[in-house]
Amino acid sequence: MSLLSQATVGTVGLLCKTLLKIGYCSSVTVNGVENLYNALQSDERSAGRGVVTISNHISTMDDPLAWGILPLRYHLNTRMTRWTLGASDIMFTNPIISAFFRNGQVIETFRGKGVFQPALDLAIKKLNNGAWIHLFGEGKVNQPTRAPGHSPVDLIRFKWGIGRILMETIKPPIIIPMWLTGFDQLMPEGRSAPWKFLPRPGAVLSITFGKPVDNTAVHETLSLAISKGDIPEIMQSTHGGRADPARPRQEEASGRVSESGWLGSAASHRSQIEAHGASMPEWRTAEEIARIRSAVTALLQSKVEELGREVVGKRV
């Protein structure tokens, strides 16, 4: 890691830490952060087991401000700070801004280029080296509406790239769901310039880290998808409004990589719990691999929403 990147990560972290401590926000409540600390300090990381945090996304300041709660020593160590995916059309619009975000451990991601773009390849590579990746599953800011009957824990469908990232890691990463509240008060959408660039004072923030997702739950989801294929219907990927002819080859390559990691262990797990003599059906088609990826993504969304219901219930 370059000195410039270390300086960028450290400076931004300290600024966020300062903002949370000077009283600009009415209060900042943190719950379950020991789940993150335990994951980041795990001896397994040196052996190539990565860490994934995944949360709702309710303002443009969720990241990096939420990480201002971390100890000072974390901000000075890029190994203990997150990598994340950032939209090219927002964070990489000119050379200066692009350099800032790249040095801030943001991976440039292109909307509409699907789950096989280089950004996801890089995220998988980093997880295989024991890095920490933070993901906003919805892929964009989703501020809760106050309309009658709308639940604040109803999230936009998570992007399927999340499923690919997790399926193709060599070792199952430690996955920690997160739930943020109050950041939408700090940076509400819809304001006109220059106010939309300025955080509002007095917000009540909370940051909650759930317990790591049980790998058994992921294995069970994969196993059911492999054996039954009863995952809800998924949308077909398109490129320029037409079916991408390379997609089946990409899917099958993805399946072969996945089979050496999570898929292989899931198939083994499934065969162990089924009756003797049961055979595993053929799943190595583009459609089936996409269905399995969709199932994993849906599982993780359910874990984040489950944590959200727990947090919202306590606040009511």
C-alpha positions as CSV (number, residue, x, y, z in Angstrom):
1,M,0.0,0.0,0.0
2,S,1.4,3.4,-1.0
3,L,2.2,6.2,1.5
4,L,-0.4,8.4,-0.3
5,S,-3.1,5.8,0.2
6,Q,-2.2,5.5,3.9
7,A,-2.3,9.2,4.3
8,T,-5.7,9.5,2.5
9,V,-7.3,6.7,4.6
10,G,-5.8,8.1,7.8
11,T,-6.8,11.7,7.2
12,V,-10.4,10.9,6.1
13,G,-10.8,8.5,9.1
14,L,-9.6,11.2,11.5
15,L,-11.9,13.8,10.0
16,C,-14.9,11.5,10.4
17,K,-13.9,10.6,13.9
18,T,-13.7,14.3,14.8
19,L,-17.1,15.1,13.3
20,L,-18.7,12.4,15.4
21,K,-17.0,13.6,18.6
22,I,-17.4,17.4,18.4
23,G,-21.2,17.3,19.1
24,Y,-22.3,18.2,15.6
25,C,-24.7,15.2,15.8
26,S,-27.0,15.0,18.8
27,S,-25.9,11.5,19.6
28,V,-24.1,8.5,18.1
29,T,-25.0,5.1,19.4
30,V,-22.9,2.0,18.5
31,N,-24.0,-1.5,19.1
32,G,-22.2,-4.8,18.5
33,V,-19.0,-3.3,17.3
34,E,-17.1,-6.1,19.0
35,N,-18.4,-8.4,16.2
36,L,-16.4,-6.3,13.7
37,Y,-13.3,-6.1,16.0
38,N,-13.2,-9.8,16.4
39,A,-13.4,-10.4,12.7
40,L,-10.7,-7.9,11.8
41,Q,-8.4,-9.2,14.5
42,S,-9.0,-12.8,13.6
43,D,-5.9,-15.0,13.0
44,E,-7.7,-16.5,10.0
45,R,-7.2,-13.3,8.0
46,S,-3.5,-14.0,7.6
47,A,-4.5,-17.3,6.1
48,G,-6.7,-15.7,3.5
49,R,-10.1,-15.4,5.1
50,G,-11.6,-12.1,4.3
51,V,-14.2,-10.0,6.1
52,V,-17.4,-8.6,4.5
53,T,-19.7,-6.0,6.1
54,I,-23.0,-5.3,4.3
55,S,-25.6,-2.7,5.2
56,N,-28.5,-0.5,4.2
57,H,-27.5,2.7,2.4
58,I,-29.4,5.8,3.6
59,S,-27.2,8.7,2.8
60,T,-24.1,9.8,0.8
61,M,-22.2,10.1,4.1
62,D,-22.8,6.5,5.4
63,D,-19.3,5.8,4.2
64,P,-16.9,7.0,5.3
65,L,-18.6,8.7,8.3
66,A,-19.7,5.5,10.0
67,W,-16.1,4.3,10.3
68,G,-15.3,7.3,12.4
69,I,-16.3,5.1,15.4
70,L,-13.2,2.9,14.9
71,P,-10.2,3.3,17.2
72,L,-7.5,5.7,16.1
73,R,-5.0,2.9,15.4
74,Y,-7.4,1.4,12.8
75,H,-7.4,4.6,10.8
76,L,-3.6,4.5,10.6
77,N,-3.5,0.9,9.3
78,T,-5.0,0.3,5.9
79,R,-5.3,-3.4,6.7
80,M,-7.8,-2.5,9.4
81,T,-9.9,-0.2,7.1
82,R,-12.4,-1.2,4.5
83,W,-12.4,-1.4,0.8
84,T,-15.7,-0.6,-0.9
85,L,-17.3,-0.3,-4.3
86,G,-18.0,3.1,-5.7
87,A,-19.9,4.2,-8.7
88,S,-17.8,5.5,-11.6
89,D,-20.2,8.2,-12.6
90,I,-20.2,9.7,-9.1
91,M,-16.8,9.1,-7.5
92,F,-14.5,8.9,-10.6
93,T,-15.6,11.9,-12.6
94,N,-12.1,13.6,-13.1
95,P,-8.5,12.7,-12.5
96,I,-8.2,14.5,-9.1
97,I,-11.4,13.1,-7.6
98,S,-10.6,9.7,-9.0
99,A,-7.1,9.6,-7.5
100,F,-8.6,10.6,-4.1
101,F,-11.1,7.8,-4.1
102,R,-8.7,5.2,-5.4
103,N,-6.3,6.1,-2.6
104,G,-9.2,6.0,-0.2
105,Q,-9.6,2.3,-1.0
106,V,-12.7,2.6,-3.3
107,I,-13.0,0.3,-6.2
108,E,-14.4,1.9,-9.4
109,T,-17.6,0.2,-10.4
110,F,-19.6,0.7,-13.6
111,R,-23.4,0.7,-13.4
112,G,-24.9,-1.6,-16.0
113,K,-21.8,-3.6,-16.7
114,G,-23.0,-6.6,-14.8
115,V,-21.5,-9.0,-12.3
116,F,-18.5,-10.0,-14.4
117,Q,-16.8,-6.6,-14.5
118,P,-13.2,-6.0,-13.2
119,A,-14.4,-4.3,-10.1
120,L,-15.9,-7.5,-8.8
121,D,-12.8,-9.5,-9.8
122,L,-10.7,-7.1,-7.8
123,A,-13.0,-7.4,-4.7
124,I,-12.8,-11.2,-4.9
125,K,-9.0,-11.0,-5.2
126,K,-8.8,-8.8,-2.1
127,L,-11.1,-11.0,-0.1
128,N,-8.8,-14.0,-1.0
129,N,-6.0,-12.0,0.6
130,G,-7.9,-11.5,3.8
131,A,-9.0,-7.9,3.1
132,W,-12.1,-6.2,4.5
133,I,-14.8,-5.3,1.9
134,H,-17.8,-3.2,2.8
135,L,-20.9,-3.6,0.5
136,F,-24.0,-1.5,0.1
137,G,-26.2,-4.2,-1.2
138,E,-28.8,-1.9,-2.8
139,G,-26.2,-0.2,-4.9
140,K,-27.6,3.3,-4.3
141,V,-28.9,5.6,-1.5
142,N,-32.4,4.5,-0.4
143,Q,-33.8,6.9,2.1
144,P,-36.9,5.5,3.9
145,T,-40.2,7.1,3.0
146,R,-42.7,8.1,5.7
147,A,-45.6,7.0,3.6
148,P,-48.3,5.1,5.5
149,G,-47.7,1.3,5.5
150,H,-44.1,1.6,4.4
151,S,-41.6,-0.2,6.5
152,P,-38.2,1.4,7.0
153,V,-36.6,-2.0,6.8
154,D,-37.9,-2.7,3.2
155,L,-34.7,-2.6,1.2
156,I,-34.3,-2.4,-2.6
157,R,-33.4,-5.8,-4.1
158,F,-29.7,-6.4,-3.5
159,K,-27.4,-6.5,-6.5
160,W,-26.5,-10.0,-7.7
161,G,-22.8,-9.1,-7.8
162,I,-22.8,-9.6,-4.0
163,G,-23.6,-13.3,-4.6
164,R,-20.8,-13.6,-7.1
165,I,-18.2,-12.0,-4.8
166,L,-19.1,-14.4,-2.0
167,M,-19.4,-17.5,-4.1
168,E,-16.0,-17.1,-5.7
169,T,-13.9,-16.5,-2.6
170,I,-11.6,-19.4,-1.9
171,K,-12.4,-19.3,1.8
172,P,-15.9,-18.3,3.0
173,P,-15.4,-14.7,4.4
174,I,-16.7,-13.6,7.8
175,I,-20.0,-11.8,6.9
176,I,-21.3,-9.2,9.3
177,P,-24.6,-7.5,8.6
178,M,-25.0,-3.8,9.6
179,W,-27.8,-1.4,10.1
180,L,-27.6,2.4,10.0
181,T,-30.1,4.9,11.2
182,G,-30.2,8.7,11.3
183,F,-27.7,9.3,8.5
184,D,-30.7,10.2,6.3
185,Q,-31.4,13.1,8.8
186,L,-27.7,14.2,8.5
187,M,-27.8,14.2,4.7
188,P,-31.4,14.2,3.4
189,E,-31.9,13.7,-0.3
190,G,-33.7,16.3,-2.5
191,R,-32.1,19.5,-1.1
192,S,-30.9,22.2,-3.6
193,A,-27.3,23.4,-3.9
194,P,-25.4,24.4,-1.8
195,W,-27.3,22.8,1.1
196,K,-27.3,19.3,-0.4
197,F,-23.5,19.2,0.1
198,L,-23.7,20.2,3.8
199,P,-24.6,17.9,6.7
200,R,-27.4,19.0,8.9
201,P,-26.6,19.4,12.6
202,G,-28.5,17.6,15.3
203,A,-28.9,14.2,13.7
204,V,-29.4,11.1,16.0
205,L,-27.2,8.4,14.6
206,S,-27.0,4.7,15.3
207,I,-24.6,2.0,13.9
208,T,-25.4,-1.6,14.7
209,F,-23.2,-4.6,13.8
210,G,-25.0,-8.0,13.9
211,K,-23.4,-11.3,14.6
212,P,-21.5,-13.0,11.8
213,V,-23.8,-14.9,9.4
214,D,-23.6,-18.6,10.2
215,N,-21.8,-20.4,7.3
216,T,-24.3,-23.2,7.7
217,A,-27.1,-20.9,6.5
218,V,-25.2,-20.1,3.4
219,H,-24.3,-23.8,2.8
220,E,-28.0,-24.8,3.2
221,T,-29.1,-22.1,0.7
222,L,-26.5,-23.2,-1.8
223,S,-27.4,-26.8,-1.3
224,L,-31.1,-26.3,-1.8
225,A,-30.4,-24.3,-5.0
226,I,-28.1,-27.0,-6.3
227,S,-30.5,-29.9,-5.6
228,K,-33.9,-28.3,-6.3
229,G,-33.5,-25.3,-8.4
230,D,-36.5,-23.7,-6.7
231,I,-35.0,-20.2,-6.5
232,P,-37.4,-17.4,-7.5
233,E,-37.2,-16.5,-11.2
234,I,-34.4,-14.2,-12.0
235,M,-34.0,-11.5,-14.7
236,Q,-31.8,-12.3,-17.7
237,S,-28.7,-10.1,-18.0
238,T,-28.7,-7.8,-21.1
239,H,-26.1,-5.7,-22.8
240,G,-27.3,-2.8,-24.8
241,G,-30.8,-4.2,-24.7
242,R,-29.8,-7.5,-26.2
243,A,-28.8,-10.8,-24.7
244,D,-25.0,-10.9,-24.0
245,P,-23.7,-13.8,-26.0
246,A,-20.7,-14.1,-23.7
247,R,-22.9,-14.5,-20.6
248,P,-23.3,-18.3,-20.6
249,R,-19.5,-18.8,-20.9
250,Q,-19.0,-16.2,-18.1
251,E,-21.6,-18.0,-15.9
252,E,-20.0,-21.4,-16.4
253,A,-16.5,-20.0,-15.7
254,S,-18.0,-18.5,-12.5
255,G,-19.4,-21.8,-11.6
256,R,-16.1,-23.6,-12.0
257,V,-14.4,-21.1,-9.8
258,S,-17.2,-21.2,-7.2
259,E,-17.1,-25.0,-7.2
260,S,-13.6,-24.9,-5.7
261,G,-14.9,-22.8,-2.8
262,W,-18.4,-22.4,-1.4
263,L,-20.2,-24.4,-4.0
264,G,-18.0,-27.4,-3.6
265,S,-18.4,-27.4,0.2
266,A,-22.1,-26.8,-0.1
267,A,-22.5,-29.8,-2.5
268,S,-20.5,-31.9,0.0
269,H,-22.6,-30.6,2.9
270,R,-25.8,-31.5,1.0
271,S,-24.7,-35.0,0.1
272,Q,-23.9,-35.6,3.8
273,I,-27.3,-34.7,5.0
274,E,-29.3,-36.5,2.3
275,A,-30.1,-40.1,2.4
276,H,-27.6,-42.5,1.0
277,G,-27.9,-43.1,-2.7
278,A,-29.4,-39.7,-3.5
279,S,-27.7,-38.2,-6.5
280,M,-26.8,-34.5,-7.1
281,P,-28.5,-33.2,-10.3
282,E,-26.5,-31.4,-12.9
283,W,-26.4,-27.6,-12.1
284,R,-23.6,-26.4,-14.3
285,T,-25.7,-24.3,-16.7
286,A,-25.7,-20.5,-17.0
287,E,-29.2,-20.3,-15.7
288,E,-28.6,-22.5,-12.7
289,I,-25.4,-20.7,-11.7
290,A,-27.3,-17.4,-11.9
291,R,-30.1,-18.9,-9.7
292,I,-27.7,-20.0,-7.1
293,R,-26.0,-16.6,-7.0
294,S,-29.5,-15.0,-6.7
295,A,-30.3,-17.2,-3.8
296,V,-27.1,-16.3,-1.9
297,T,-27.8,-12.6,-2.5
298,A,-31.4,-12.9,-1.2
299,L,-30.2,-14.7,1.9
300,L,-27.8,-11.9,2.8
301,Q,-30.5,-9.3,2.2
302,S,-32.7,-11.1,4.6
303,K,-30.0,-11.1,7.2
304,V,-29.6,-7.3,6.9
305,E,-33.3,-6.7,7.0
306,E,-33.6,-9.0,10.0
307,L,-31.1,-6.9,11.8
308,G,-33.0,-3.8,10.7
309,R,-36.2,-5.0,12.2
310,E,-34.4,-5.7,15.5
311,V,-33.0,-2.2,15.6
312,V,-36.2,-0.5,14.5
313,G,-38.2,-2.5,17.1
314,K,-36.0,-1.4,19.9
315,R,-36.3,2.3,18.9
316,V,-40.1,2.2,18.7
